[in-house]
């Protein structure tokens, strides 16, 4: 892995904080090497109300180690399809 765990976490936080919402916040639960693919880090988040109640979770954000970019699972699938063409 080129990225450190700390850098992967930073990229995931930057990704989810691009479009902040005044009704909820995303709280980082953890970052680990992905079990889906060895070229990804997996960051998990809980979606919480501003009062701290869990709305949804865990939410998965993948960080592509080669591209050094965070993305949703759907975006990661699209990138993988494009790479394999």
Secondary structure, DSSP 4 states (H G I P E B T S, - for coil): --S-HHHHHHHHHHHHTTT--SSEEEEEEEEEE-SS-TTEEEEEEEEEETTS-EEEEEEEEEEETTTTEEEEHHHHHHHHHHHT-
